[in-house]
Amino acid sequence: MAVCDICFGVGNIPKGEYENCYSCGGRGYGSSTDQACSSCGGSGKSTTEIKEQCWKCYGAGTIDENASVNHTSSKKNSSTSSNSSGSTSSSSSNSTAKEKQNAPSEAIWSISFVLGLFLGFIIYSEKSDFGQAIISGIIVWVISGVALHILYYVLKVIFEIVKVVFVIAMWTAIAIFIGNILGIELAQNIASNIMDIIP
């Protein structure tokens, strides 16, 4: 057992606050509101400081050094495990994002590989030339893979453009509809032009 290094064996520590004055009850004035309390000088506080139980020794004044060491090490272990779990979860989320990004590429290369294999099989069955079949299959695999990647990203860009155009058209239609209800002339003209275009 050792003396607590926080409260130095007292068992309590100052809270930084003072008790209310016993004469005025914390009001700061005496029997007359015009006169300050003679005991506290109008502050409403006495000179007795409020103390609370020491958070380290729980009021005992002494601590078990072995228990303190074990408590500190368990805190370190728990923080280390939480950090490691956090890093594991972040790394797993990163790996999941990478897998999602690689999924289309893997599918495209798989399709192009099947095309190259199919063409190589046809050439081999017709000419019985194994070398030419392998070379042709590899060429088709690479070219079709590159072409399918280009097509995939072009379609992806087109899809994003169509999505943006759709959102703009939707909000424009809503604005015209509201403007038509409110009697705005511009909105009414646009709505009548659209009705004229529609057969």
Buried (B, 14 or more C-beta within 10 A) or exposed (E): EEEBEEBEBBBBBEEEEBEBBEBBEBBBBBEEEEEBBEBBEBBBBBEEEBBEEBEBBEBBBEBEEEEBEEEEEEEEEEEEEEEEEEEEEEEEEEEEEEEEEEEBEEEBBEBBBEBBBEBBEEBBEEEEEEEEBBEBBEEBBBEBBEEBBEEBEEEEEEEEEEEEEEEEEEEEEEEBEEBBEEEBEEBBEBBEEEEEEEE
